[in-house]
Amino acid sequence: MRYLTFRDLQEKLGGRGRTTIYRDVELGRLPKPVKIGSRLYWAEADIDAAIAAHRQ
């Protein structure tokens, strides 16, 4: 399983801003990040699933 950093996530979402990404997390459009050490990461498979579900 591959984890995305915030910067990787921004790239994958086409350059979305920090506020927009966290708003999408709060609204359930994107999965919540997991904390590893002191940093937040998103599972790439979960992000891909959220993008696919939103496209339909």
C-alpha positions as CSV (number, residue, x, y, z in Angstrom):
1,M,0.0,0.0,0.0
2,R,1.3,3.4,-1.0
3,Y,0.8,6.5,1.2
4,L,0.6,10.0,-0.2
5,T,2.0,13.0,1.5
6,F,0.0,16.2,1.4
7,R,2.0,17.5,-1.5
8,D,1.4,14.2,-3.4
9,L,-2.3,14.5,-2.7
10,Q,-2.4,18.1,-4.0
11,E,-0.7,16.9,-7.2
12,K,-3.1,14.0,-7.7
13,L,-6.0,16.4,-7.2
14,G,-4.8,18.9,-9.8
15,G,-3.2,21.4,-7.5
16,R,-6.1,21.9,-5.0
17,G,-5.5,24.2,-2.1
18,R,-5.0,23.1,1.5
19,T,-8.4,24.6,2.7
20,T,-10.3,22.9,-0.1
21,I,-8.7,19.5,0.6
22,Y,-9.5,19.7,4.3
23,R,-13.0,20.9,3.6
24,D,-13.5,17.8,1.3
25,V,-12.2,15.6,4.2
26,E,-14.7,17.2,6.6
27,L,-17.6,16.7,4.2
28,G,-16.7,13.1,3.5
29,R,-15.6,13.6,-0.1
30,L,-12.1,12.5,0.7
31,P,-11.0,9.9,3.3
32,K,-9.4,11.1,6.6
33,P,-5.6,11.0,6.7
34,V,-3.7,8.6,9.0
35,K,-1.0,9.9,11.3
36,I,2.4,8.3,11.0
37,G,4.8,9.8,13.4
38,S,4.1,13.5,13.4
39,R,2.9,13.6,9.7
40,L,-0.4,13.0,8.0
41,Y,-0.7,10.6,5.0
42,W,-3.5,9.4,2.8
43,A,-3.7,5.8,1.4
44,E,-3.5,6.1,-2.4
45,A,-6.0,3.3,-2.9
46,D,-8.6,5.2,-0.7
47,I,-8.0,8.4,-2.7
48,D,-8.4,6.6,-6.0
49,A,-11.7,5.1,-4.8
50,A,-13.0,8.5,-3.6
51,I,-12.1,10.0,-7.0
52,A,-13.8,7.2,-8.9
53,A,-16.9,7.4,-6.7
54,H,-17.2,11.2,-7.2
55,R,-16.9,10.8,-11.0
56,Q,-20.0,8.6,-11.2
